[in-house]
Amino acid sequence: MQTSNATSLTSRHVAVIGAGAAGLVAARELRREGHQVVVFEKDSQIGGTWVYNPQVETDPLGLDPTRHIVHTSLYKSLRTNLPRESMGFMDYPFVTRAGEGRDPRRFPGHAEVLKYLQDFAREFGIEQMVRFECEVVSVEIVDNEKLKVKCKRMRPDGGDDDLLDEVFDAVVVCNGHFTQPRIAEIPGINLWPGKQIHSHNYRTPELFKDKVVILIGSSASAIDLSLEIGGIAKEVHMASRSVADDTYEKWAECDNMWLHSMIKSAHKDGSVAFQDGNTIFADIILHCTGYKYCFPFLKTNGIVTVDDNRVGPLYKHVFPPILAPQLSFVGLPYRSLPFPIFEIQSKWISGVLSDRIVLPSQEDMMEDVNTFYSTLEDSGVPKRHTHNMADTMIDYNCWVASLCYCPCFEEWRVQMFYETAKRLKANPKTFRDEWEDDNLVLQACKDFSKYI
């Protein structure tokens, strides 16, 4: 990888798919680099997954391909599981702001995150680049490696949607990955008479009142929902494949909650057996089992695929070697600091498209991808965890930032991230409101003074 010797930057016509956090910062960085940018957003406002919608899908598991898809997976009570200092973009701090309806908490509710993104869009004039109510239905290769974007635009008069084609030099995919549910596979579930729902379709806990609930999952959202449901349910049994097969213990947080190993089987009499040997009769199974990466609009003739939640082949989670730099992705990594990673990835893409930063050859990128995949396999990492950044976040972002000649994460931001993770594990009920890292907050405020 090297920096180009070009004396002038190339300006390209670039499409960004999605006006959530990733799409907004991608649009800003692309325009800063001198590119002409169009952002396609199927909703009527910016914010992506941070736009709360009380409606849920007709299929509670999200498996019916004909259902009307609701993009967001926010539940009404959701608060961030990262402190606002570490969560915001690096040069646009997520600080408390005065005004009606603002949430001053350090771990604010989802509405405050949306307001932050709206503030960001106004500050940098991003909305003028966005085509609202334009859903991208296909992206295909045409005309010497250019990309044709076909979108469906809603008509204000209620008539048939308009289908529009436009050719771009490059497309940046920022459509998010919290919409298409992943469902746990349970032997015998087709005969089980109870109700199933995925957390994508959870908004409030009333459905679970006085019920015996099995909640599958161990992520931050699973813990949130188990505590919320536990307040009104008869019993909550948490099942997780990340614990030992013989696990069965009362959860200290609530008197009516138990932690189990994964479900072994379900039966037509309503019983559910666990690998720990216990059996219960349950009313509802709630799948907090994550999401699938999904790009139904991409028509790449098999060049880019999703295989067991591995989007690939991608060089450093961003560029498909055969289609680089015309096609790129922002925001695939998880278990990381999402907004800052979006920012750094966007700087890299923008610099590559302007010819300021040179990618390795197609062959070298593919070799790097294959080496990465082999390393994961040799380490026993499942394919579905390809984009998990839990152990590699710092090295990855320092590497990308060095290409862009921009700062990587501040040390306080990294420490804050890991301190919060430890508090979440130790005190899931109180970690958002009790902390001991005020020294890191002071460091953050000192750095923020450069931008406020």
N, C-alpha and C positions, 0 to 999 in steps of 0.2 A: 504494500500500500504506500502511495506517495502523493505529494501535493503536485498539482499540475504546474507547468511553467508557462501556461497561457497568460498573455498580457491583458486580455479582456475576457469578461465573463459571458457565458452563453445564457441567453434568456429563452426559456422554453414555456410552452403552453401546457399547463399542468392541471389535471383534474384531481380533486380530493374527494373521496367518498366518505361522507359523514361529518357532521358538525358537532360532535361531542368534544371532549377535552383533547383527544388526539388530533382530530381534524382541525380544531381551532388553532392549536399551536403549530401544526404542520403548515396551515395556510399562512400564518404569520411569518414563519421562517422562510418559506418559499418566496413570499413577496419581498422580504428583507434581502434575499439573494438576487432579486431582480426578475423573478419569474412572473408570468401572467397566470393567475390562479382563478379557478372556478371550483366552488365547493358545492357538492350535491347533497341535499338533506331532505329525507322523505317526510320529516315532521314539519310543523309550521313554526318551530322555534329551535334555537340552538340548545345544546346541553346533552344530547344523546341519552345515555342510560341514567343521567341525573335528572331527567324530567319525570317526575312522579305521575303515575297514571293509576287511579284507583280501580280501573277496569282490569279484569283478568281474562284469560283465553277460555274458550268454550271447552277445550280439552284440558283438564287440570294437570295432565302429565306432559302436555306439549308434544304429543306424538303424531297427531292427525295432520297430515300435510295440507289439508284443505282448510284448516282453521284460520281465523283472522289472527295474525300474529301481533302481540303487544310487545313493543321493543324493550321496555324497561322491566327490571326485576326488583325494583325498590319496594320494600315494605314500609308502611306508614311511619313506624317508630325508628327507622334506621338512623343511626349516628355513625360518623366516620370511625374507623378503627385505627386511624392514624391521626396524630395531632396536626392541627392546621399548619404549624410552622414547617413541618417536614413534608407536608402533602402538596403545597403549592408549587407553581413554576418558579424556577430559580431567580429570575429577574422580575417577577411580579408576585410579591409575597402575599400569602393568604392571611392577611391580618384582619382583626375585627374592624368593622366599619359602622358608623352611626347610620340610623335610618329605621323607618318603620319595618317591622318584620325581620330585622336582622338577628342573627343568633350569635351572641358573643362567646359561647362556650369554646373551650379549647378543642373539644371533639364535637363539632356541631352536627346538627341534623342535615339531611340530604338537601333541604331547601336552601340552606346557606351555601352549599357547594354550587348549586345551580346559580345563585346570585353572584358568586365569585366568578364563574365562567361568563356570565353575562357582563360583569364589570370588565373582565379581560377582553371580551369581544368589542365592547365599546371603546376601551382605551386604545386598541390597535386598529380600529376601523375594519373589523373582520366581516361584519354582517353584510357589508356592501359586496362582498365576494360570494355570498351564499345564495344559491337558488333553492328556496324553500318549496316543500311539497313536490319535490322531484326525486322519485325513487329510481335508482339505477337498476336496470333489469339485465343489462349485459355489458361486458367489457371484452372486446376481442381484438386480436392482432390484425392490422391491415396496413397496406401502403408502406412497405419497407420498415417494419418494426414500430410504426405508430400504432396507437390504440384508439379504437372507436368505442365511444361510450353511448349507449342507448338508454334514455331515461323516460320514465312515465310521469307526466306532469298532470296534477289534478286541475280540472277546469273549475273556475269559480261558479259557473252557471249550472254545475252538476251534470254536464254532458259527459260523453265518453272521454277518458283521459287521453291527452295528446302524447304521442310517441315521438321523441326527438332524438336525432343522431348528431354527434359532434366528434371530430377527430382531434386527439391530443398527442403531444409529444411524450407525455408520461402520465401515469395514474398512480396516486398514493392511496392505498386502502386503509381506511380508519373507521371501519364500521362496527367496531366493538366485538366483544365475545361473551356477553352475558344475556343472551336471548334464547338460544337453542338448548334446551335441557339435556343433560346426560342422566340416564336412569339406571339405577342399580339392577343387576340381573339376579332374580330370586327364583330358585327352583319352586315350581308349584304355584307361582303367583297368579296364573290365569284362572285357577280354581278358587282362589281366596276371595271371600265375599265382601271384604271391607273396602274402604275408600282409599284411593291413592292420590297424592298431589305432589307436584314438584315445587320447591321454594320459589321458582319463577312466578308462580301464581298465588303466592302468599302475600297478603296485604295486612290483615289484622287477625287476631287469634280467636275470634268468636266461634268459628267452626269447631274448635277443639274443646269447647267447654264440657267438662264432666266426661271426657272421652279417655280411653286408653290409647296412647299415641306411641308409635315407634318412629323415631327420627333417625334417618341414616345420614351420617356425615360427621366431620369433626372440624370443619373450617370455622372462621370467625362468625360467619352468618349462621351456621348450625348452632353455635353456642348461644348467640343472640336469641334465635327463635326458640331454642329449648327453654331458656329462662323465661321468655315471654309466655310461651304456651304453658309452661309449668305452673304459672300463677293461676290458671283456671282449669287445667286438665285434671282428670282423676289420677293418671299416671303418665309419665314420660320415660320411655326406654330409648336411650341413645345407642345406636349400633355403629361401629366403626371398624373398617378393615385395618386401621393403623394401630390397633391394640392387639395384644396377644389373644390367641384363640380361647384361652380359658378365663378371660376377663369377665368378671361379674361383680360389680361393687356399687354401693349406694353413692350417689354423687353428693358431695358435701354441700353444694350450693342450695339444694332443695330437698325436703323430706320425701317428695313423691317422684324422685328422679333416680334412674339407675343407668350405669354404663355397662354395655355388653360388647363382646366381640361381634363379628358380622353375622347377619342372618344366615342360617343354614337352609331353611325351607319354609314355605307357607302352605297351608292346608285348607281344604274346603269347609272344615268345621270352624274356621275363623282363627285357628291357632297359628302361631309363628314360632318356629324353633331357632335357637341361636347356636352358634358353634361352641358356646360355653356350656351347653347341656340344658339350659333353661328353656321353658316354653311358656308363652303367655297368649291370652286371647286379646287381640287388639281390634280397635275400631278403625284407625286411620294409620297409614304409613306416609310419612312426609319425607320426600327425597331431597336432602340438601347435598346433592352429589355433583354439583358443578355444571359446567356448560360445554357445548361443542363449538369449536371454531367452524364458522359456516360462511361460505362465499358463493351463494347460488348464482350470482351475476358473472362470475369469472368464467370465461370461455377460452381456456388455454390449451385445449387438446391434450390434456393430461400432463402438461409441463409442471403445473403446480397442483398438488393434491392435498387432501386432509386424510391422514391414515392414523386411526386411533388417537386423534387430537394432535397429531404432529402435522404442522403445516410445512410442506417442503417440496423439493429441497430449497432451503433458504440459507443464504450466507449471512451469518450473525443475526438471524431472526428477522432480517429486513429484505434482502435482495434475492430473488430467484436467479441463479447464475445465467441461465439461458435468456432470460428476459430483462436482465439488468442493463442500464438503470431505468428502463421504461416503466417497469412495474416494481412497486415496493410496498412494504407493510409497516405501519406504525402501531405499537401497542400490543403485540402478541405476548411478550413476557409477563409473567405473573409472580406473585409473592415478591414484590419489589416496591419501589417508590414510583407509582405509575406516572403521575404528571411530569416529574423531572425526567424520567426515562423517555416519555413521549417527546419532550423538548430536545433532548440530546439526539435521539434518532432522527428527528425532523431536521436538525442542523446538518447532520451527515447526509441525508437524502438531498437537501437543498444544495449543498456544496458539490455533491457528485453530479447533479443535473446541470450545474453551471460550469462544469469542467474545472472547478477549482480543486477538487479532490478526485483522485484517480482510483478506481477500483482495480483489484487484481484481474488477471485474465479470467475468462470463463472457466478454463481448465483448472486454474489455481483455486478459484472459489469453490468449484465442485469438489476438489480434493479436500479442501478445508471442511466442507460440509460432511463428507464421508468419514473423515477422521473424527469429527465431533460425534457423529452417530455411533461410530465404533467405540469411542470412549464411553458413551452412555451405556451401550450394551455390555461392555466389559465390566462396568461398575454396577450392573444390575438395575439400572434406572429404567423403569417402564417407558415405552414409547410415548405414552400419554403425558409424561412429565418432561417432554423435550423443552418446553418453553418455561419451565419452572426456574426462577432466578434466585431461589432461597440462598444458595451457597455461592453464587457467581455474580451477584448484582454489582458489587463494587468493581471487580476486575473488568467486567464487561463494559460498564459505563466509563471507567477511566480510559479504557482502550478507545472507545468511540469518541470520547471528548478530546483525546489527544490528536485524532485525525482532523478534528474541526478547529483545533487551536482555541478551545473554549474550556472554561473551568468544569471540573467534575463535581460530584457532590461534596458539599462542605462536611468537615468531620463531625460537626454537631448534628447534622442531618442524619448521618449514618448511625451515630450513637443513639439518637432519639428513636430511630426506627427499631433498633434492636432492643432498647430499653422498654419500648412499648410492647413489643412481642413478648418479652418476659413477664410484664405485668398482666397482659391478657391471659397468659397461661396460669399464673399464680392466683389472680383475682379477677375472674371474668365478669363479676357483677359490678366491680367498683373501679376498674382500671382507667375508665374514661374520666373519672372525677377525683381520683387520688393519685398523686405522682410525687416523685422526689428528684426530678431532673430540671429544677428551676435554673440551675447553672447553664444548662443547654438552651433554655428559653432565652436567657440573657445574651448568650452568644448569637442566637438567631436574630434577636432584635437589633444587635449591633450591626450584623451584616445587612439587615433589611433597611437600615438607615441610608444605604447607598441608592436605594430605589424609591423610597417614600418621600 
